[in-house]
Amino acid sequence: MMKRVVRLISGLNRRMMKLLFALALIAYIASSHLFCYRLIQEQGDVKIEQKIDEVMNLSLFVIFSLLLCSHLLSNLLSFSQKYPPVKFLSEKDRKRILITGGAGFVGSHLTDKLMMDGHEVTVVDNFFTGRKRNVEHWIGHENFELINHDVVEPLYIEVDQIYHLASPASPPNYMYNPIKTLKTNTIGTLNMLGLAKRVGARLLLASTSEVYGDPEVHPQNEEYWGHVNPIGPRACYDEGKRVAETMCYAYMKQEGVEVRVARIFNTFGSRMHMNDGRVVSNFILQALQGEPLTVYGTGSQTRAFQYVSDLVNGLVLLMNSNISSPVNLGNPEEHTILEFARLIKSLVGKGCIQFLSEAQDDPQRRRPDIRKARMMLGWEPVVPLEEGLNKTIQYFSRELEHQANNQYIPKPKAARMKKGRPRHN
Ligand SMILES: NC(=O)c1ccc[n+]([C@@H]2O[C@H](COP(=O)([O-])OP(=O)(O)OC[C@H]3O[C@@H](n4cnc5c(N)ncnc54)[C@H](O)[C@@H]3O)[C@@H](O)[C@H]2O)c1
């Protein structure tokens, strides 16, 4: 019985609590007025006025008590129900952290970690590829703020650290509006560096393995300068990130701004876009929808993917380290595209593999050299591929259900097009 009552109370949200208390209040006032009216009718005495005063005082007292209780109880319930657990940090240890692009895939997981660690987090996002849904579980929390803002415009806030992630990341998204991608990575980064300089904050740039372009060196270490086509279809992103890195070091040398640069390799996990267009999400979506998993060529090309929680741990370690030079964050475990397809097919339990003709510009190998991160940060990926894939499959099947209820079923998109031919990302 007691358990049922507790479950019933904890099921009530703030509004329902307030409504119930308001109803109780109205019922109480109505009954006390009825009581006075009956006294007048029955006794017709002068002492009745005194009685009425007493009843009215009591009513006021009860009203205040009920309001106070409803406020305390609804706050208590909303805090205990609504938010994931958050550590308490003393004023000295608690940081004011800005995450640009914090409503996106990586940014929202980083938000979760920093919030749960007890920091004050401000997410700035223009919702180009990010979604409020990714951070909605923090909305209303006293340590959290969400600002709809485009980083191409200046921002004036007081912060201690800036994780600068704002930029579309998957090829269909950054190729959608190349000029905007360039502006976000150039003007947006200048604005954030300007903010860091003004308020004395440390800035971490989410750079990318794409600064290595179509690499001639395997695996890629941080000393490699890259092999990028400056006028190709991907240049808006690759060159945008390269110049963003240049800006960071110009601000560091000229203005003394503390910078950290993470060169992020392919990452996967929940909250990825349905039409992200990369091989993991494409294969999962195809398998879940009972379609053939499309492999271009023989499938012997290799790729390496890290799970998002590993990346987030690496970003936080790097931000709080004293390494100002670029650091690769990725999973060095290579798998062939065919291995990915077979594994996903068996984990989902349906689908078949379809081989299509080889794409012209499909890189044969992609793999990070993470010796620097291992040695200087003590970081390396720890989530096994299968575990990460299972979590991501669960996420995508929930998303498909959600989309089906809204009458929209996305089709996996070919990520990169060159002369109309898709390739694996
Ligand atoms: N996911 C990966 O595999 C990967 C690999 C290498 C680098 N990165 C880098 O990590 C960062 C995050 O990537 P992600 O995968 O989470 O991508 P994402 O698209 O999910 O997140 C990017 C976020 O930035 C926001 N944004 C874009 N332009 C903006 C602007 N002008 N102003 C404000 N907000 C803006 C988007 O709305 C989105 O919320 C990006 O900088 C990306 O280049 C990601």
The ligand as an ORCA input file, in Angstrom:
! r2SCAN-3c Opt
* xyz 0 1
  N      31.552     12.937    -34.829
  C      32.729     12.713    -35.359
  O      33.036     11.586    -35.787
  C      33.741     13.838    -35.455
  C      34.980     13.573    -36.044
  C      35.899     14.599    -36.142
  C      35.608     15.858    -35.639
  N      34.403     16.095    -35.056
  C      34.139     17.469    -34.574
  O      33.443     17.446    -33.359
  C      32.494     18.506    -33.306
  C      31.120     17.951    -32.983
  O      30.742     17.033    -33.987
  P      29.380     16.178    -33.918
  O      29.640     14.868    -34.517
  O      28.811     16.271    -32.561
  O      28.498     16.997    -34.950
  P      27.024     17.559    -34.787
  O      26.631     18.067    -36.137
  O      26.159     16.565    -34.123
  O      27.249     18.765    -33.773
  C      27.660     20.037    -34.174
  C      26.819     21.057    -33.421
  O      27.232     22.377    -33.787
  C      26.074     23.157    -34.013
  N      26.438     24.234    -34.924
  C      26.790     24.126    -36.236
  N      27.045     25.362    -36.724
  C      26.865     26.246    -35.710
  C      26.956     27.650    -35.593
  N      27.308     28.414    -36.641
  N      26.691     28.230    -34.403
  C      26.314     27.477    -33.348
  N      26.205     26.138    -33.389
  C      26.470     25.538    -34.565
  C      25.070     22.187    -34.602
  O      23.738     22.633    -34.511
  C      25.342     20.954    -33.754
  O      24.586     20.984    -32.566
  C      32.542     19.204    -34.656
  O      33.341     20.353    -34.544
  C      33.227     18.209    -35.552
  O      33.957     18.823    -36.577
  C      33.453     15.115    -34.961
*
